[in-house]
Amino acid sequence: MKAAEEKVILVTGATDGIGKQTALDLAGLGATVLLHGRSSERGRTVMEEIAASTGNKKTKFYRADFASLADVRSLASEVQADYSGLDVLINNAGIGAGELKNGRRALSQDGFELRLAVNYLAPFLLTHSLLPVLRAVSSRTVNVASVGQSPIDLSNIMLERNYSPFLAYKQSKLALAAFTIELSERYGHAGMTFNCLHPGTFLDTKMVRESGIAPMGTVQSGSDAIIHLALSSELEGVTGKYFDQKRESRADSQVYDSMFRDRLWELSDNLTSVKK
């Protein structure tokens, strides 16, 4: 198992909240940290903060808006052009339920329900696109899900009926957990592991504050849980699991329905044009 100093790690959503703290902590361990975010200015600021705090200048920023699948494809292409192997992919970027005060349904640039697009379809496409560099080394993929999950009616996956931002968020996180299990079923035998976690309840992030909820935990505790899945020697070879912070747990029962996962995968393939 490589030391942290030898690892190349991509953290999506690394300019704020848990993602930023995770990137900072990984840099403190000496890793090469690839940071993703929507703002180049914020990306530069975070890299400067990391260098000042840790002395680690092995960072690189990639700008992409996960509401655009074209941006996700560009991000994957840029990473693969820069690195022949990716030791850890941390799919952390996401949006919560609190940004739409009026409760109206919002769409991504591709016309998909926004929370499904950002929280699920973007990491679905990114992970698929990065499989060559994940497969090139003994890699781990960590998907930041949530204990907040709701079963999905695949005939209404875009919530054109009975929409609410909170339901959209919970369904996107269930989809991400199901994707994790299916990734492990399909690719976990090829030297890659795929796990997901609930990083903590109502941590002190912008996402939580926008929802009008008083934070109950720290971003540091969320980072600690993510890094445990990403680097812990205890989890060497462990794949296809859902964790509540550092403890193995169980997701919603629909996540373990293989027929549902197959149908979700096929639908996601079509929506993101992965096969193409």
N, C-alpha and C positions, 0 to 999 in steps of 0.2 A: 504494500500500500504506500503510495507516494506521500511525502510530507506536504503540509499545506503550502510551503514555499515553492513547491514544484507544480502546483495546480493552477490551471486556468479556469476561472469561474465566471459565468455570466449571471448577473442579477437583473431581472427586469423590474421596472418601477423602482429604480435605485436613487431617485432624487428627493425622496420624502419618506417619512414614516418608517415602517419596519424594513423596507427595502434599503433605505439609506443607512440605517443602523447596521443591517446585515453586511452591506458593502464595507462599511467602516471597520467592523469587527473582523471580517475576512482579510482586509488589507493589513490590519494589525497583526494577523497571523503570518503575514508575508506572502499571501497568495497574489497572483495576477488577477485583478478584478476588472471585468468588463461591465460597465454600467450602462443601463438603458433608461431613457426617459423621453418626455415629449419636448423638453425645452433645452436647447443647447446651452443657453446662459446658465440655467440651474445645474446642468451637467458639469460645466466648467467650475462652477462654485463648489460643488461636492468634491470634485477631484482635488481642488486646492485645499479644501478642509481635510481630506484624507491625507494628503501629503504633509500638511502642517501637523496633524495629530499623530500620525503613525510613522512618518518618514518614508513611507512606501509610495514610490512614483510609478509602480507597475499597474497603472490604471489606464483605461481607454473608454471614451464615451461614445455611444451610438444613439442617434436620435431617431425615434419612430413613434408614430401615433397608432396605438393598437385599435383605434376605431377604423383603421384603414388596413385591409389585407395587403394592399400593395406595399405599404410601409413595413409590414411584418416580413414580407418576402425580401425586401431590400435589406432589412436588418440581418436576416439569416445569410444572405449572400455576402454581406460585408464581413460578418464574423468568419465565415468559411474562407474568404479571401485572405484574412489576416492570420488565421490559426488553423493548423492541420488537425488539432485535437482539442476537444472541450471536456474537461474533467467533471465539471458540475454545471448543470443548468438549473437555475432557480426561477421558476415561473411565479413571480410575485405580483406583477403589475395587475391592477384591477380598480374597479370603481364600485362604490357602495350604493345604498338605496336613497341617500339623502340629497342628491343633487337636484332632483326634480321636485320642487316644492309643490307644484300644481298637480303632480301625479300623472301628467300626460306622457304617453309612450314616446320615447326617443329612439332614433335610428342611427346606425353607424353610417359611415361614408358609403358603404356597400349596400345600404338599405336593410340591414338586419337589426333586430332589437338590440339596443346598445349594450346592455349588460351581458347578454349572451355573447355578443361580438367581442367585447374587450376581455371579459373574464374567462371565456371558454374558447371561442373560435380562434382568437389570436394565439393563445398558447398551443392549441391543437395544431395550427399551421406551423408555428415556429418550431415546435418539437419535431414534427415530421421533417421539416426542412433541414434541421440540424442533425438528424440521425447519422449522416456520414461522419461528422466530426465527433459525435458522441460514441459511435461504434469504433472509432480509431483508437480509443483508449478505454480503460476500465472506468466507466463513467456512472454518475448518479444524476437523476433528474428528480427535483423536489418541486412539487406543485403545492402552492399555498391555497388551500381550500378553506372551508369554514364548517363549524358545527351547525350553522344555519343552512339547512338543505330542505328542498321541497321536491317531491316526485314530479316528473315531467310527462306531460301528454305530448308525444311526438307529433301529433296532428295539429298541435297548437304551440309549437316550440317557440315561435316568435311572439306569443302572447297577444295575438290580434284580438283575442277574446279574454275577458276577465283580467285585464292588465293591472298590475300594481308594481311600483319600483322595487318594493321589498320582496315580492314573489319572484320578480325577474332576477334579483340578486341571488336568492336562495336556489333557484333552479340552475343558474349558471354555475354555482359552486357544486351542486350535485353532479352536473355534467362533467366538471373538471375532475371530481373524485372518480366517477365511472371511467373516464378516459385514462386515468392513472392505472386503474386495475387492468383495463384492456391492453394498455401499452405493455404492462408487465407480462400478460398472457402471450402477447405476440412477439415481444422483443427481449423480455427479461432473461432469456437464455443466452444472449449474445454478448455477455460481459457488461451488460448495462442493467442498472436497477432503477425502478420507478416507484416513488412513494409520495404520499400527500399528507398534509396535516392541517389541523386547526391550530393556528399559532397562539391563540389565547382569546379570551372573551373581552370585548370592548376595550381594546388596548388604546393608548393615548395617541391616536392618529387623526389626520384630517378627515378621513372617511367616517370615523366614528363621531367626531365632533359635528360634521355636517348633518349627521342623522339626528342631532339633538340629544344624544345620549351622553351621560357623564362617564368619562373613561374610568375603567376599573383596574387596568393593568398598564405596564410600561412597554414601550417599543423594545427595550432591552430584553425583556422576557420572551418576546416574539422572535427576536434575532437569535437568542440562545437556542430556541426550539428548532428553528430552521437550520442553524449551523450543526446541531446535533444530527439531523438527518443527512446533512450534506457531507460531514466529515468523520463522524464517530466510527471508530474501529469496531464498536459493538454491533454496528449495522452492516458490516461488510457482507455482501451477498443477500441481504434482506431486500425483498422486492414485493410490490403489489399490496402494500399495507397502507392503512389510514391511521394516523396518529393524532391524539389529542395532546398537543404540545409534545412532550418527549415520551408519552406513554401510548403504546399500541392500543387502538380502540376500534370501534365499528362505525361505519358510515350508515346512511339510510339504506334500508334493505334493497331498494331499487338498484343501487350501485352494484350489488352482487348478482343481479339478474343478467345472465350471459346473453339471452335473447335481446333484452333491452340494449345492452352495450353494443351488440352487433348492429342493431338498427340505428343507434345513435352514431356509431362510427361511420356507417355508410352515408347517412344524411350529412354528417360533418364533412366527409370526403367531397360530396357533391357541392356543398355550400362554399367550401374553400378551394375547390379545384385542385386538391392535393395530387390526385392521380395524374392530372395533366402536367 
